[in-house]
Amino acid sequence: MHNEVGLHARPAALLARLVAGFDARVTVNEVDAASVLALMGLGLEKGDRMEVRAGGTEAAAALEAVEQAVADGFGEQ
């Protein structure tokens, strides 16, 4: 996690919207990445590790999109 304030409401919502656009089930640290509340419940802070997994017909594309969003700091950097 690179964001200064971690995975708070805005980046969690962005991530949930992002993964909802793919025919894939995406998880972050074993919680459903399509759920803003589940993502926020992880309490991820700057420096924490995110384990992202995906399954489904668009799993590879979903993982690539999540990787890019994380690298871009969810648009906050």
Beta strands, then each sheet from edge to edge (+ up, - down):
strand 1: 25-28
strand 2: 31-32
strand 3: 52-55
sheet 1: 2+ 1- 3+
end
